[in-house]
Amino acid sequence: MATRIREKAKLRKENADKRPFARAKYIRISPFKVRAVLDLIRGKSYFEAEAILTNLNKSSSLPVLKVLKSAGANAENNLEMNKDDLYVAECFADQGATLKRYIAKSHGRAGRILKRTSHITIILDERQ
């Protein structure tokens, strides 16, 4: 039987991360390709990261830019933060579900194709 459920829920809520974040799930780009872009913006200010992603010629820069803008909007609207003080505290891409497809090969065999997806998360924070 569960005990002290209300107290535990209250403690979890108090210890929850108060930083603004945004997450995009099931993006049809391999997480390996997304991580290369995320490494470029980690630790940068909000506007600097936005400028990098706007001018970057990578396929994964557009979804990452959308997540960054969403995190900035969450910071402004939900937590009353100023975008000038924000920077990219954490950003990571986790592996999502993999779509398994097959292509015909010679001698009646089938070749497997793995279409990978990723979950992109960006967490912003204020500079002190």
N, C-alpha and C positions, 0 to 999 in steps of 0.2 A: 504494500500500500504506500502510495506517495505521501510524504509528510512535508509540511511547511511549503506548500506550492506557492502561495501568495508571496511569502517572504523571498523565495528563490527567484520568482518572476520579477519582483521589485529590484533585487540585487542585479539581475541580468540587465534590466532596463537602465539602471544607474551606471553600469560599467560599459554600456554600449558605446561604440565609436561615434563621436559627434561630428566627425569630419564629413564634408559633402562628397558624394561619390555618384558614379553612374556605371551601369553595366549593360552591355549588349550581348545577348546570348544567341547561339546557333548561327554565327556569321560564317558564310561558306568560304572561308579562307583558312588555310592551314595555320595553326598557332606558331609554327616556326617562322613563317613569313611575318606575322603580326609582331612577334617579339623583337625582330630586327628594327621595326619602326618605334616600338615602345622604348627601346634602349636609347633612342635619340632624344626623347622628350623627358625622360626621368630626371627630376630635380630642377627642371627649367621653370621659369615663371609662366603664368597662364598665357599671356600674350605672345611670349617668345615661342612657346610650344605650339600655339595656334599658327604663327607665322611659318614655323618649320614644316608643319603638316600641310599647310596650304601650298607650299612651293615644292614639296617632295614628290618625286615621280615614282611612287610605289603603289601597287594596287590596294594595299591595306591602309594607306594613309587616309582615305575618305571615311571608312567606318571608324577609325580611331579619332578623326577630327569630330565626327558626329558625337561620339561618346564624351570627348573633352568638352564640347559646347554644352552638352546636356548636364555634365557635372558642374560647369560654371553657372548654368541657369538654376540648378538646384541650390547652389551656394547663395545666389542672389535672392531667389524667391522664398526659399524655405528657411534659410538660416541668417538672412540679412547680412551677408558678407559682401565686401567690395572686391570686384575682380582684379583691381590693381594690386592687392595684397596677396593674391592666391599664387600657389605654385603646385606643381605635380609632385605630391609626396610619394605616392605609390602607383604603379601601373603594372598590370600583368595580364597575360593571356593564358587561360586554361584550355585544355582539350575538351571539346564537346563531343557529341555523338558522331560516329563515323558512318557515313553512308557507304554500303558495300555494293559495288556494281561489278558486272562481268562483261568481258569482251571476248569475242570468238577468236580462237587461235588455231594454228594448224593441227591437223590430225584429229580434229573433233574435240580438242581440249578447250578449256576456258581459262582466260587470264583474269586475275582479280584486280579491280581498281578500287582504291580506298579514297573516298572523297571526304576529307577531314573538315570539321567545323571547329570554331573556337568561341570561347566566352571572354570578352574583353572587359576589364574592370579598370577604372581610373579613379583614384582617391586624391582629392585636393586638400590643401591645408593653408592656413594663413601664416605669413612670415611675421615674426615678432620684431 
